[in-house]
Amino acid sequence: MSGHSKWAQIKHKKGISDQKKGRVFSKLANKITIAARSGTDPLANYKLQSTIEEARAVNMPKENIERAIKRATEKEAASLNEITVQAMGPGSVAVVIEAITDNKNRTIAEVKNILAKNGFKMVPEGSLNWMFDASWAPKNPLENSDPTMRQKFNQLLEELATNDDVENVHSNLKDEQSSGLDH
């Protein structure tokens, strides 16, 4: 039974778990830094307070939270930008992708590549706004039970989750309307 040690299995599972947790922490740290630009006091900055609560909910260490807040006052934080990418896919599925990045061109190119591999095409920013309310809730959720389309959409979500810059994905599909990509 060589190669089947229990420790190796635990080590492999822990490695995957740590990688996912690190990705979530990185995304939350960027989100905290962006929110802290409006003020570093959570009591006076509601957006920062809610983002800190979100970070605490996933057990993000206090030191990481404080470091992200401190980073907002440094030069490095000025290079972080929030971007929104909109796309249409098979079966008239509309997707809105929110990202925080230090390199807008790189992130858009990566997201565009992921979209293209999964049969989705970028559309001009703002062209899908009419399909969603102000908080990205779809006005007319799309019912689509086509298994091929669902599989493509789920594959798209998985690939977008691996991009460190992507924060949220919203869709007009019923039951798949929003994903914080925390998986």
C-alpha positions, 0 to 999 in steps of 0.5 A: 500500500505504498503512496497511500499514507493517511498523512499524505491525504491530510496534507493534500486536503489541507493544502487545497483548503489553505489555498482556497482560504488564502484566496478568500483572504486576499480578496477580502483584504483588497475589499477592506483597503478599498473601503478604508479609502473613505475613512479608516474608522469603522464606526464612521465608515459603514462600508468598512464596518460591513467588510470587516464583519464579512472578513470576521465571518470567515475567520480572517485574522485581526492582523490581516484586517489591520494590515489591509486598513493600514494599506489604504493610507499608503501609495500602494492602495492608490493603484487598486481600482474597482472594475465591472465587466458585463457579458452575455452568454448562451441562452441570453444569460447576462453576467456582471463581474465585479473585480478589484485590481491593481492592473485593470488591463491584465484583469480585463484580459484574463476575464475576457479569456475566461468568458470566451472559453465558456461561450460568453462575450463581453458587452460594453459597460452599462449595456446590461444595467436595464436588466438589473436593479441598483443592487444587481438583482435581476428584474426578470430572472431567466428560467433555463433548465438546459443542462449544457448551458448550466454546465457552461455557466458553472464552469465559468463560475469555477474559472472566475473563482480562481482569478484573485481579482474577481470579487463577485459575479451576478447573473440573471439566471434564476437560483444563480443570481449572485456569487461572492465566489467564496468557494 
